Amino acid sequence: MTDYRTGFLCLMSRPREPLFYPKYGGQTFMVLPEHFYTDRYRPLAPMIHERFGSTAPNHVVVQPIDPPDFTYAMEIPRNGNYNQFSPKHRNIAGKLIQDFMNAPDPEVLLSMASYARDRLNPLMFQYALTISLLHRKDTQDVPVLSLLETFPKRFVDPLLFPQLEEEGFVVDQPQRVAIEIPMVYTASEELEEQRLAYFREDIGINLHHWHWHVIYPMEGPLEIVRKDRRGELFYYMHRQILVRYIAERFCHLMPAPTSLDNLREPIPEAYYPKILNSALNRTYSGRHENAVMTHVNRPEDEDSVATVLEIENWITRFKDAVAHGYVVGEDGARVHLEDSTGIDILGNVMENSLLSPNIPHYGNIHSMLHSLIGFVHDPDNKYLEGVGVIGDIATSIRDPIFYRLHTFVDDLFEDYKKKLAPYTTKELGYPGVTIEDVSVQDVNGKAAVNRLLTFWQRSQVDLGVGLDFGPSGHVLATFTHLQHAPFVYRINVMNDAQRVRRGTVRIFLAPIYDGSGKPLPFNQQRRNVIELDKFTVTLTPGMNNIIRRSEESSVTIPFERTFRRQDISTMPGTESYRFCNCGWPDHMLIPQGSPHGLPYDLFVMVSDYKQDTVNVDFDENLDCNDSHSYCGLRDKFYPDRRAMGFPFDRTVPKEITHMDAFASSFSNMNRTVVEIRFTNTTISKV
């Protein structure tokens, strides 16, 4: 008999197989109370137990409980679509999360979830269970499968799966080979935007976006939704996705995306995703060129109902709040947008989370824009077409229109930031601390100092756990993605004080030129800075030589945390591995660069720890702390008092016209030019 942890893994694996169907190559059988079986299988329960239970060596016995009332959750059809941008679906999922959180102990939760699993929509069930397991105190040691493991068809070319099944069924485990995932399959290379497919369709980036929204759900119990600086993280995380995409466009001599600020103009960008919505077993709907948004009216299945005029009115109210410096609560009281908290309030208003102070007044701007575009091909459900990828959090980053939409959203946030006074000398400086020199170099020393190398890498991912009714064991696929040579920062800092001091090292990368080769004005450049790392240091009197490895970044998580199969690493007899995968994928830390070398400003600042600290002691090398820049800390304050993106989140005096002028104004800042050279070679991951 195995413990409840194995039971939860079985609940998450192969989500469309009945729970009683043996898992992990027939090794594990879930022993269910007879009344847990669905109507189809309840009469067959004794036969099922005899047929499957007698041959499986590991049994997980699910304790009987009175059947929970999940009628409300069944409003989302089991074989229908689940959409987190839908207010109705979000509300139902929030109730399910609350029910799971209310379970008195993990064994009762296992029973409740076992009863629910084969009755509810698979994606909604996995979403609610994942959030509950990650947030309950008594299930912190339960591994949680990533969406790639449970629903792999949302991430790769569906033509891959017949080949995977053939390899898995015909070939014994030791002789199996990995099946290749094509790099180009959504559009012809003649299409300019296809140059960015390696970024938009990167598996790791899409997983990051999904997992961030699991850590920060819009609805559910308040103790889960109300996290420190949640709204500000929504703003900053999405800004960082946007500026990283813009940097990749500049690498390919393409302009930044234009803002989707006119909802009545045709959308010139078409997108045909060619991946399966695994809930419907249909491809996500495509969008033709010059589609025009007017409304969405799908109350039956998505509760997505809005007109362009209605959304425009919400946007006007949002802009009024920024202009006047306050939002209006539901009780009519003014909630002032203070310098330290305003962006957090606006982030919650924009996303329409449970923390928005006045949902009826400010509406549902962000989510409804995703839905409006996601159903532009069939707004009235006349053709019974499903949503496009832009209407699904797990896939929305794939669509080029995502970046135009978020350019518009980021412009609204920037309107607020522009109203804040530039930072003062006291806020920016750190008297007595001087950065004498900054450089970077790849760890092998093969490239010149201040030259970073990027290339293609072929890696493997195990998709076996997500192949419903498929072969057992490891079923591998090979995919090609951008990668960089690991590098180190070398930062020499002089502490002139006769005492030990602490500081926060902040490292950013900024494009110097736009897609046409013109220098970026500093006020535009500062909006496009990419955060690379942030960490605390202890400065002894005199010179301090700081060495920091790129893989230690506070932004990223290592490749293994993004792609390793969590179930295999925690099944009985294997080494335990704590799952935590909120963070930008390490292989996408820096932009691609160009074959001839593309210059960037590397900016390093050491700020005064006394102004930074929120009195949170944490070890960035433990648990989930290593990717806190985008994901925060579990059950703790965000570990930095400064605004996210500091010191670049505010405007600067007009006389500061370029990065060097900004950095040279303060001794605790330094700027150097680094070159990113794309070798256009392909290597296999060891």
C-alpha positions as CSV (number, residue, x, y, z in Angstrom):
1,M,0.0,0.0,0.0
2,T,1.3,3.4,-0.9
3,D,0.6,6.8,0.7
4,Y,-1.7,9.7,-0.3
5,R,1.2,11.4,-2.2
6,T,1.1,8.6,-4.8
7,G,-2.7,8.9,-4.9
8,F,-2.4,12.6,-5.8
9,L,0.0,11.7,-8.6
10,C,-2.4,9.2,-10.0
11,L,-5.2,11.9,-9.8
12,M,-3.0,14.2,-12.0
13,S,-1.7,11.6,-14.5
14,R,-3.5,10.8,-17.7
15,P,-6.4,13.0,-16.8
16,R,-8.9,11.5,-19.3
17,E,-8.4,7.9,-18.2
18,P,-10.8,6.7,-15.5
19,L,-9.2,6.9,-12.1
20,F,-9.5,3.2,-11.5
21,Y,-7.5,2.4,-14.7
22,P,-4.0,1.3,-13.5
23,K,-1.4,3.9,-13.6
24,Y,2.4,3.8,-14.2
25,G,2.5,0.7,-16.4
26,G,-0.1,-1.2,-14.4
27,Q,2.0,-0.8,-11.2
28,T,-0.5,1.3,-9.2
29,F,-4.2,0.8,-8.7
30,M,-6.6,3.2,-7.0
31,V,-9.0,1.3,-4.8
32,L,-12.2,3.4,-4.9
33,P,-15.3,3.0,-2.8
34,E,-18.0,1.6,-5.1
35,H,-20.2,4.8,-4.9
36,F,-17.2,6.8,-6.2
37,Y,-17.5,5.1,-9.6
38,T,-19.5,7.0,-12.3
39,D,-22.8,5.7,-13.5
40,R,-21.2,4.0,-16.4
41,Y,-18.8,1.9,-14.4
42,R,-20.5,1.4,-11.0
43,P,-22.2,-1.8,-12.1
44,L,-18.8,-3.1,-13.2
45,A,-17.0,-2.2,-10.0
46,P,-16.4,-5.8,-8.8
47,M,-15.1,-6.9,-12.2
48,I,-12.9,-3.8,-12.4
49,H,-11.4,-4.5,-9.0
50,E,-10.7,-8.1,-9.9
51,R,-9.3,-7.4,-13.4
52,F,-7.0,-4.5,-12.5
53,G,-6.5,-4.7,-8.8
54,S,-5.3,-8.3,-8.7
55,T,-2.3,-7.5,-11.0
56,A,-1.1,-4.2,-9.7
57,P,1.5,-4.5,-6.9
58,N,0.8,-1.0,-5.5
59,H,-2.6,-0.1,-4.2
60,V,-3.8,3.3,-3.0
61,V,-6.9,2.9,-0.9
62,V,-9.2,5.9,-1.0
63,Q,-11.2,6.3,2.1
64,P,-15.0,6.5,1.7
65,I,-16.8,9.7,2.4
66,D,-20.3,11.0,1.7
67,P,-20.4,12.2,-1.9
68,P,-19.6,15.9,-2.1
69,D,-22.1,18.1,-3.9
70,F,-20.2,19.3,-7.0
71,T,-23.3,20.1,-9.0
72,Y,-22.2,23.7,-9.4
73,A,-18.9,22.5,-11.0
74,M,-20.7,20.3,-13.5
75,E,-22.1,23.4,-15.2
76,I,-18.8,23.3,-17.1
77,P,-19.3,20.2,-19.3
78,R,-16.8,17.4,-18.7
79,N,-16.1,17.3,-22.4
80,G,-16.4,21.1,-22.9
81,N,-13.9,23.9,-22.8
82,Y,-12.6,25.4,-19.5
83,N,-11.5,29.1,-19.9
84,Q,-9.9,31.0,-17.1
85,F,-10.7,34.3,-18.9
86,S,-14.4,33.5,-18.4
87,P,-15.9,35.1,-15.3
88,K,-18.3,32.2,-14.9
89,H,-15.6,29.5,-15.2
90,R,-13.3,31.4,-12.8
91,N,-16.0,31.6,-10.2
92,I,-16.8,27.9,-10.5
93,A,-13.1,27.0,-10.2
94,G,-12.8,29.3,-7.2
95,K,-15.6,27.5,-5.4
96,L,-13.9,24.1,-6.2
97,I,-10.6,25.4,-4.8
98,Q,-12.4,26.5,-1.7
99,D,-14.0,23.1,-1.2
100,F,-10.6,21.4,-1.7
101,M,-9.0,23.8,0.8
102,N,-11.7,23.1,3.4
103,A,-10.8,19.4,3.5
104,P,-9.6,18.7,7.0
105,D,-6.6,16.6,6.0
106,P,-4.8,15.2,2.9
107,E,-6.7,11.9,3.1
108,V,-10.1,13.6,3.0
109,L,-8.9,15.8,0.2
110,L,-7.7,12.7,-1.7
111,S,-11.2,11.2,-1.3
112,M,-13.0,14.4,-2.4
113,A,-10.7,14.8,-5.4
114,S,-11.1,11.1,-6.3
115,Y,-14.9,11.5,-6.3
116,A,-14.7,14.7,-8.4
117,R,-12.0,13.7,-11.0
118,D,-14.0,11.5,-13.4
119,R,-17.1,13.8,-13.1
120,L,-15.7,17.2,-13.7
121,N,-14.0,19.0,-16.6
122,P,-10.4,17.6,-16.6
123,L,-8.6,21.0,-17.1
124,M,-10.7,22.7,-14.4
125,F,-10.2,19.8,-12.0
126,Q,-6.4,19.8,-12.6
127,Y,-6.3,23.6,-12.2
128,A,-8.2,23.6,-8.9
129,L,-6.3,20.6,-7.5
130,T,-2.9,22.0,-8.4
131,I,-3.7,25.3,-6.7
132,S,-5.0,23.5,-3.6
133,L,-1.9,21.3,-3.3
134,L,0.4,24.2,-3.8
135,H,-1.3,26.3,-1.1
136,R,-2.3,23.9,1.6
137,K,0.1,23.6,4.5
138,D,-0.2,19.8,4.7
139,T,0.4,19.1,1.1
140,Q,3.6,21.1,0.6
141,D,5.6,17.9,0.0
142,V,3.2,16.6,-2.7
143,P,4.8,16.9,-6.2
144,V,2.5,18.7,-8.7
145,L,2.7,17.8,-12.4
146,S,3.1,20.5,-14.9
147,L,0.6,21.2,-17.6
148,L,3.0,19.8,-20.1
149,E,2.9,16.5,-18.4
150,T,-0.9,16.4,-18.0
151,F,-2.0,18.0,-21.3
152,P,1.0,17.8,-23.7
153,K,-1.2,18.4,-26.8
154,R,-1.5,22.0,-25.8
155,F,2.2,22.6,-26.4
156,V,3.4,20.6,-29.4
157,D,2.4,19.7,-32.9
158,P,-0.4,17.1,-32.7
159,L,1.2,15.1,-35.6
160,L,3.7,14.0,-33.0
161,F,1.3,11.9,-31.0
162,P,0.6,9.0,-33.4
163,Q,4.3,8.6,-33.7
164,L,4.8,8.7,-29.9
165,E,2.1,6.1,-29.5
166,E,3.6,3.8,-32.2
167,E,7.0,4.0,-30.7
168,G,5.7,3.4,-27.2
169,F,3.4,0.4,-28.1
170,V,5.7,-1.3,-30.6
171,V,9.2,-0.8,-29.1
172,D,10.3,-2.0,-25.7
173,Q,11.5,0.7,-23.3
174,P,15.3,0.3,-23.7
175,Q,15.1,0.5,-27.5
176,R,12.7,3.5,-27.8
177,V,14.0,6.6,-29.5
178,A,12.8,10.2,-29.2
179,I,10.4,11.6,-31.7
180,E,11.3,15.0,-33.2
181,I,9.1,18.0,-32.6
182,P,9.4,20.3,-35.7
183,M,10.6,23.8,-35.1
184,V,8.4,25.3,-37.8
185,Y,4.9,24.0,-38.2
186,T,2.5,26.9,-37.5
187,A,3.3,29.1,-40.6
188,S,5.6,29.3,-43.5
189,E,9.0,30.9,-43.0
190,E,8.0,33.4,-45.6
191,L,5.9,35.1,-42.9
192,E,8.0,37.7,-41.1
193,E,6.4,37.0,-37.7
194,Q,7.4,33.3,-38.0
195,R,10.9,34.5,-37.2
196,L,9.7,34.8,-33.6
197,A,8.1,31.4,-33.4
198,Y,11.0,30.1,-31.3
199,F,10.1,32.6,-28.6
200,R,6.3,32.7,-28.8
201,E,5.9,28.9,-29.1
202,D,8.7,28.0,-26.7
203,I,7.3,25.3,-24.3
204,G,9.1,26.7,-21.3
205,I,7.8,30.3,-21.7
206,N,4.2,29.0,-22.1
207,L,4.6,26.9,-19.0
208,H,5.9,29.9,-17.1
209,H,2.8,31.9,-18.0
210,W,0.4,29.2,-17.0
211,H,2.2,28.4,-13.7
212,W,2.3,32.1,-12.7
213,H,-1.5,32.2,-13.0
214,V,-1.7,29.1,-10.9
215,I,0.4,30.7,-8.2
216,Y,-1.7,33.9,-8.5
217,P,-5.3,32.9,-9.4
218,M,-7.8,35.6,-10.0
219,E,-10.5,33.9,-7.8
220,G,-10.7,31.5,-5.0
221,P,-10.2,31.7,-1.2
222,L,-9.0,35.2,-0.2
223,E,-6.0,33.7,1.6
224,I,-4.8,32.4,-1.8
225,V,-5.7,35.4,-3.9
226,R,-4.5,38.1,-1.5
227,K,-0.8,37.8,-1.9
228,D,1.7,40.5,-1.3
229,R,1.9,43.0,-4.2
230,R,-0.1,40.6,-6.4
231,G,-1.4,43.4,-8.7
232,E,2.1,44.8,-9.2
233,L,3.4,41.4,-10.1
234,F,0.7,41.1,-12.7
235,Y,2.0,44.4,-14.2
236,Y,5.7,43.6,-13.9
237,M,5.7,39.9,-15.0
238,H,3.7,40.7,-18.1
239,R,5.9,43.8,-18.9
240,Q,9.0,41.5,-18.7
241,I,7.4,39.0,-21.1
242,L,6.6,41.9,-23.5
243,V,10.1,43.5,-23.4
244,R,11.8,40.2,-23.9
245,Y,9.6,39.7,-27.0
246,I,10.5,43.2,-28.2
247,A,14.2,42.4,-27.7
248,E,13.8,39.3,-29.9
249,R,12.1,41.4,-32.6
250,F,15.0,43.8,-32.6
251,C,17.3,40.9,-33.1
252,H,15.5,40.2,-36.4
253,L,15.4,43.8,-37.5
254,M,11.7,44.1,-36.8
255,P,9.9,47.0,-35.0
256,A,8.3,46.8,-31.6
257,P,4.7,45.7,-31.8
258,T,2.1,48.5,-32.1
259,S,-0.4,49.0,-29.4
260,L,-3.9,47.5,-29.7
261,D,-5.3,50.9,-28.7
262,N,-8.0,51.0,-31.3
263,L,-10.4,48.1,-30.8
264,R,-12.4,49.0,-33.9
265,E,-9.6,48.6,-36.4
266,P,-9.0,45.3,-38.3
267,I,-6.4,43.0,-36.8
268,P,-3.9,42.5,-39.6
269,E,-2.1,39.6,-37.8
270,A,-3.5,36.2,-38.6
271,Y,-2.6,33.1,-36.5
272,Y,-3.4,29.4,-37.1
273,P,-1.9,27.6,-34.1
274,K,-2.2,23.9,-35.2
275,I,-2.3,22.5,-31.7
276,L,-5.1,20.6,-29.9
277,N,-7.4,22.0,-27.2
278,S,-7.1,18.7,-25.3
279,A,-10.4,19.3,-23.5
280,L,-12.3,19.3,-26.8
281,N,-9.9,17.2,-28.9
282,R,-10.1,19.8,-31.6
283,T,-7.6,22.3,-32.8
284,Y,-7.7,25.8,-31.4
285,S,-9.5,28.0,-33.8
286,G,-7.4,30.2,-36.1
287,R,-7.9,33.9,-36.9
288,H,-7.8,35.2,-40.4
289,E,-6.1,38.4,-41.5
290,N,-7.9,41.7,-40.8
291,A,-10.5,40.2,-38.4
292,V,-12.7,42.9,-36.8
293,M,-13.8,42.8,-33.2
294,T,-17.3,44.0,-32.5
295,H,-18.6,41.9,-29.6
296,V,-18.6,38.5,-28.0
297,N,-21.9,36.9,-27.0
298,R,-21.4,33.4,-25.7
299,P,-23.4,33.2,-22.5
300,E,-24.1,29.4,-22.6
301,D,-20.6,28.0,-22.5
302,E,-18.2,30.7,-21.6
303,D,-20.2,33.5,-20.0
304,S,-18.2,35.8,-22.3
305,V,-20.5,38.7,-23.1
306,A,-19.3,42.1,-24.0
307,T,-19.3,44.7,-26.7
308,V,-16.4,46.8,-27.9
309,L,-18.2,49.9,-26.6
310,E,-18.6,48.3,-23.1
311,I,-14.8,47.5,-22.9
312,E,-14.0,51.0,-24.2
313,N,-16.1,52.4,-21.3
314,W,-14.1,50.3,-18.8
315,I,-10.9,51.6,-20.3
316,T,-12.1,55.2,-20.0
317,R,-12.8,54.7,-16.3
318,F,-9.4,53.1,-15.8
319,K,-7.8,56.1,-17.5
320,D,-9.9,58.5,-15.4
321,A,-8.6,56.7,-12.2
322,V,-5.0,57.3,-13.4
323,A,-5.7,60.9,-14.3
324,H,-7.4,61.7,-11.0
325,G,-5.1,59.7,-8.8
326,Y,-7.7,57.4,-7.2
327,V,-10.1,54.6,-7.9
328,V,-13.7,54.5,-6.7
329,G,-14.7,51.7,-4.4
330,E,-18.1,49.9,-4.6
331,D,-19.1,52.0,-1.6
332,G,-18.2,55.2,-3.4
333,A,-15.2,55.9,-1.3
334,R,-12.0,57.1,-3.0
335,V,-9.0,54.7,-2.8
336,H,-6.0,56.9,-3.5
337,L,-3.2,55.7,-5.8
338,E,-0.2,56.3,-3.5
339,D,3.3,56.1,-4.9
340,S,4.0,52.7,-3.2
341,T,0.7,51.0,-3.7
342,G,-1.0,52.6,-6.7
343,I,0.4,50.2,-9.3
344,D,-0.7,47.2,-7.1
345,I,-4.3,48.5,-7.0
346,L,-4.3,49.2,-10.8
347,G,-2.9,45.7,-11.5
348,N,-5.8,44.1,-9.7
349,V,-8.3,46.4,-11.4
350,M,-6.8,45.6,-14.8
351,E,-6.7,41.9,-14.3
352,N,-10.2,41.9,-12.7
353,S,-9.0,39.8,-9.8
354,L,-11.0,39.3,-6.7
355,L,-9.0,42.1,-5.1
356,S,-10.3,44.7,-7.6
357,P,-12.0,47.4,-5.5
358,N,-14.9,47.9,-7.8
359,I,-15.6,45.2,-10.4
360,P,-19.0,46.5,-11.5
361,H,-17.5,49.9,-12.3
362,Y,-14.1,49.1,-13.8
363,G,-15.2,45.8,-15.4
364,N,-13.1,43.1,-16.8
365,I,-10.7,44.8,-19.2
366,H,-7.8,42.3,-19.5
367,S,-9.8,39.1,-19.5
368,M,-12.5,40.3,-21.8
369,L,-10.0,41.6,-24.3
370,H,-8.5,38.1,-24.4
371,S,-12.0,36.7,-24.9
372,L,-13.1,39.3,-27.5
373,I,-10.1,38.4,-29.7
374,G,-10.3,34.7,-28.8
375,F,-13.8,34.5,-30.3
376,V,-13.5,37.0,-33.1
377,H,-13.9,34.2,-35.6
378,D,-17.3,33.1,-34.1
379,P,-18.5,35.7,-31.6
380,D,-22.1,34.4,-31.4
381,N,-21.2,30.7,-31.3
382,K,-23.1,30.3,-34.7
383,Y,-20.6,27.8,-35.9
384,L,-19.9,26.1,-32.6
385,E,-16.2,27.0,-32.9
386,G,-14.0,26.9,-29.9
387,V,-11.7,29.7,-28.6
388,G,-8.4,30.7,-30.2
389,V,-5.2,30.3,-28.3
390,I,-5.3,34.0,-27.2
391,G,-8.4,33.0,-25.1
392,D,-6.5,30.3,-23.1
393,I,-3.9,31.3,-20.5
394,A,-1.9,28.1,-21.2
395,T,-1.5,29.1,-24.9
396,S,-2.1,32.8,-25.3
397,I,1.6,33.7,-25.5
398,R,1.8,31.8,-28.8
399,D,-0.4,34.4,-30.6
400,P,1.3,37.5,-32.0
401,I,-1.7,39.6,-30.9
402,F,-0.9,38.9,-27.3
403,Y,2.0,41.3,-27.5
404,R,0.0,44.1,-29.1
405,L,-2.7,43.6,-26.5
406,H,-0.1,43.8,-23.7
407,T,1.6,46.8,-25.3
408,F,-1.7,48.5,-24.9
409,V,-2.1,47.3,-21.3
410,D,1.5,48.3,-20.5
411,D,0.9,51.8,-21.9
412,L,-2.0,52.2,-19.5
413,F,0.2,51.3,-16.6
414,E,2.9,53.6,-17.9
415,D,0.5,56.5,-17.9
416,Y,0.3,56.0,-14.1
417,K,4.1,55.6,-13.7
418,K,4.6,58.9,-15.7
419,K,2.7,60.7,-13.0
420,L,5.2,59.8,-10.3
421,A,8.1,62.1,-9.6
422,P,11.5,60.9,-10.8
423,Y,13.5,59.2,-8.1
424,T,15.6,61.4,-5.9
425,T,19.3,61.3,-5.4
426,K,18.7,59.8,-1.9
427,E,16.6,57.0,-3.4
428,L,19.0,56.2,-6.2
429,G,22.4,56.7,-4.5
430,Y,24.4,54.7,-2.0
431,P,27.2,57.1,-0.7
432,G,30.5,55.4,-0.2
433,V,29.7,52.5,-2.5
434,T,31.4,52.6,-5.9
435,I,31.1,50.1,-8.7
436,E,34.6,50.2,-10.2
437,D,34.1,47.7,-13.0
438,V,31.6,45.3,-14.5
439,S,32.2,42.5,-17.0
440,V,30.7,39.2,-18.2
441,Q,32.3,36.2,-19.7
442,D,31.2,32.7,-20.6
443,V,32.3,30.1,-18.0
444,N,34.6,28.2,-20.4
445,G,36.4,31.3,-21.5
446,K,35.9,30.6,-25.1
447,A,34.5,34.0,-26.0
448,A,36.0,37.4,-25.5
449,V,35.1,39.3,-22.3
450,N,31.7,41.0,-22.6
451,R,30.6,38.7,-25.4
452,L,27.8,36.3,-24.8
453,L,27.0,33.3,-27.1
454,T,23.6,31.9,-28.0
455,F,22.8,28.8,-30.2
456,W,20.2,26.2,-30.7
457,Q,19.9,23.2,-28.4
458,R,18.2,19.9,-28.9
459,S,16.6,18.7,-25.6
460,Q,14.3,15.8,-24.7
461,V,11.1,15.8,-22.7
462,D,9.2,12.8,-21.4
463,L,5.5,13.0,-22.4
464,G,4.5,9.6,-21.3
465,V,2.4,10.7,-18.3
466,G,0.1,12.7,-20.5
467,L,-0.8,10.0,-23.1
468,D,-4.2,8.9,-22.1
469,F,-4.7,5.2,-22.8
470,G,-1.2,5.3,-24.3
471,P,2.0,3.3,-23.8
472,S,3.5,3.1,-20.4
473,G,7.0,4.2,-19.3
474,H,9.1,6.9,-20.8
475,V,7.9,8.3,-24.2
476,L,10.4,10.9,-25.3
477,A,10.2,13.8,-27.7
478,T,13.1,16.0,-28.9
479,F,12.6,19.7,-29.3
480,T,14.9,22.5,-30.4
481,H,15.1,25.7,-28.4
482,L,17.3,28.8,-27.9
483,Q,20.1,28.4,-25.4
484,H,23.0,30.5,-24.2
485,A,26.5,29.5,-23.0
486,P,26.5,29.9,-19.2
487,F,28.4,33.0,-18.1
488,V,29.5,34.8,-15.0
489,Y,29.3,38.4,-13.9
490,R,32.4,40.0,-12.4
491,I,31.5,43.1,-10.4
492,N,34.2,45.0,-8.4
493,V,32.7,47.2,-5.7
494,M,34.5,49.6,-3.4
495,N,33.1,50.1,0.1
496,D,34.7,53.3,1.4
497,A,33.1,53.0,4.8
498,Q,35.1,51.5,7.7
499,R,32.3,49.0,8.4
500,V,30.5,46.1,6.8
501,R,27.5,47.2,4.7
502,R,24.8,45.3,2.8
503,G,23.5,46.1,-0.7
504,T,21.2,44.7,-3.3
505,V,22.8,44.0,-6.7
506,R,20.4,44.7,-9.6
507,I,21.3,43.6,-13.1
508,F,19.5,44.7,-16.2
509,L,20.0,44.2,-20.0
510,A,18.8,46.9,-22.3
511,P,18.7,47.1,-26.2
512,I,20.7,50.0,-27.5
513,Y,19.1,50.0,-31.0
514,D,15.6,49.4,-32.3
515,G,14.7,47.1,-35.2
516,S,15.8,49.6,-37.8
517,G,19.2,50.2,-36.2
518,K,18.4,53.6,-34.7
519,P,19.5,54.3,-31.1
520,L,16.7,54.1,-28.6
521,P,16.0,57.3,-26.7
522,F,16.6,56.6,-23.0
523,N,13.0,57.1,-21.9
524,Q,12.1,54.3,-24.4
525,Q,15.2,52.2,-23.5
526,R,14.3,52.2,-19.8
527,R,10.9,50.8,-20.6
528,N,12.6,47.9,-22.5
529,V,15.1,46.8,-19.8
530,I,15.2,43.1,-19.1
531,E,15.8,42.1,-15.5
532,L,18.5,39.5,-15.4
533,D,19.2,39.1,-11.7
534,K,18.8,40.6,-8.2
535,F,20.6,39.4,-5.1
536,T,22.0,40.8,-1.8
537,V,25.6,41.1,-1.0
538,T,27.7,41.9,2.1
539,L,30.3,44.5,1.4
540,T,33.4,44.5,3.5
541,P,35.5,47.6,3.8
542,G,37.7,48.1,0.7
543,M,37.4,46.3,-2.6
544,N,34.8,43.5,-3.0
545,N,35.1,41.2,-6.0
546,I,31.7,39.8,-6.7
547,I,31.3,36.7,-9.0
548,R,27.8,35.6,-9.9
549,R,26.9,32.8,-12.2
550,S,24.1,33.3,-14.8
551,E,22.2,30.2,-13.6
552,E,21.9,31.7,-10.1
553,S,19.5,34.3,-11.6
554,S,16.6,35.5,-9.4
555,V,14.4,35.5,-12.6
556,T,14.9,31.9,-13.9
557,I,14.4,28.3,-13.0
558,P,16.8,25.6,-14.3
559,F,15.9,23.4,-17.3
560,E,15.2,20.4,-15.0
561,R,12.6,22.2,-13.0
562,T,10.7,23.1,-16.2
563,F,10.9,19.8,-18.0
564,R,11.7,17.0,-15.5
565,R,8.9,14.4,-15.0
566,Q,7.8,15.0,-11.4
567,D,5.9,11.7,-11.0
568,I,8.8,9.4,-11.9
569,S,11.1,11.3,-9.5
570,T,8.8,10.7,-6.6
571,M,7.3,7.3,-7.2
572,P,8.2,4.7,-4.5
573,G,11.9,3.7,-4.6
574,T,13.1,6.9,-6.3
575,E,14.7,10.1,-4.9
576,S,12.2,12.7,-3.7
577,Y,12.2,15.9,-5.7
578,R,10.3,19.0,-4.7
579,F,8.4,20.5,-7.5
580,C,8.4,24.3,-7.9
581,N,8.4,25.7,-11.4
582,C,7.2,29.3,-11.3
583,G,10.0,31.2,-13.0
584,W,11.3,32.2,-16.4
585,P,13.0,29.3,-18.2
586,D,16.8,29.6,-17.9
587,H,17.4,28.8,-21.5
588,M,15.6,32.0,-22.5
589,L,17.5,34.3,-20.0
590,I,19.0,36.5,-22.7
591,P,17.9,37.5,-26.3
592,Q,19.1,35.6,-29.3
593,G,21.4,38.5,-30.5
594,S,22.7,38.4,-34.1
595,P,25.3,36.4,-36.1
596,H,27.5,39.5,-36.2
597,G,27.0,40.4,-32.6
598,L,24.3,42.8,-31.3
599,P,25.3,45.3,-28.6
600,Y,23.3,45.8,-25.4
601,D,23.7,48.0,-22.3
602,L,24.5,45.9,-19.2
603,F,23.5,48.0,-16.2
604,V,24.5,47.1,-12.7
605,M,23.4,48.9,-9.5
606,V,24.1,48.3,-5.8
607,S,21.3,49.9,-3.8
608,D,21.2,50.5,-0.1
609,Y,19.9,47.4,1.6
610,K,18.4,49.5,4.4
611,Q,16.0,51.0,1.8
612,D,15.4,47.7,0.2
613,T,14.6,45.3,3.0
614,V,11.2,44.2,4.1
615,N,12.7,42.2,7.0
616,V,12.2,38.9,5.2
617,D,15.0,36.5,5.7
618,F,15.2,33.9,3.0
619,D,17.8,31.7,1.3
620,E,17.5,32.1,-2.4
621,N,19.0,28.6,-2.8
622,L,16.2,26.9,-0.9
623,D,12.7,25.8,-2.0
624,C,11.1,28.1,-4.5
625,N,13.0,31.3,-3.6
626,D,15.4,31.3,-6.5
627,S,12.9,32.9,-9.0
628,H,11.4,35.5,-6.8
629,S,11.8,38.5,-9.2
630,Y,8.7,37.4,-11.2
631,C,7.1,35.0,-8.8
632,G,7.6,36.4,-5.3
633,L,8.0,34.1,-2.2
634,R,5.7,31.5,-0.8
635,D,3.7,32.9,2.1
636,K,6.1,35.8,2.6
637,F,6.4,39.5,1.6
638,Y,7.9,40.2,-1.8
639,P,11.6,40.4,-0.8
640,D,12.3,44.0,-2.0
641,R,10.7,47.2,-0.8
642,R,11.5,49.0,-4.0
643,A,9.1,49.2,-6.9
644,M,9.4,46.3,-9.3
645,G,11.7,47.3,-12.1
646,F,13.5,49.9,-10.0
647,P,15.3,52.2,-10.9
648,F,13.8,52.1,-14.4
649,D,10.1,52.1,-13.6
650,R,9.9,55.9,-13.5
651,T,10.8,58.7,-15.8
652,V,14.1,60.6,-15.4
653,P,15.0,64.3,-15.8
654,K,15.1,65.5,-19.4
655,E,18.8,66.0,-19.3
656,I,19.3,62.2,-19.0
657,T,19.3,61.1,-22.6
658,H,21.1,57.8,-22.6
659,M,22.1,54.9,-20.3
660,D,25.7,56.0,-19.8
661,A,24.5,59.4,-18.5
662,F,22.1,57.8,-16.1
663,A,24.7,55.3,-14.8
664,S,27.5,57.8,-14.5
665,S,25.4,60.1,-12.3
666,F,25.8,57.8,-9.3
667,S,28.9,55.9,-8.0
668,N,26.8,52.8,-7.1
669,M,25.8,52.3,-10.8
670,N,27.8,51.1,-13.7
671,R,27.1,50.4,-17.4
672,T,29.1,48.5,-19.9
673,V,28.3,47.4,-23.4
674,V,28.1,43.6,-24.0
675,E,27.7,41.8,-27.3
676,I,25.3,38.9,-27.9
677,R,26.4,36.7,-30.8
678,F,24.2,34.0,-32.2
679,T,26.3,31.2,-33.6
680,N,23.3,29.5,-35.4
681,T,24.7,26.1,-34.4
682,T,22.8,23.2,-32.9
683,I,24.0,21.1,-30.0
684,S,22.4,18.3,-28.1
685,K,21.8,18.6,-24.4
686,V,24.1,16.3,-22.4
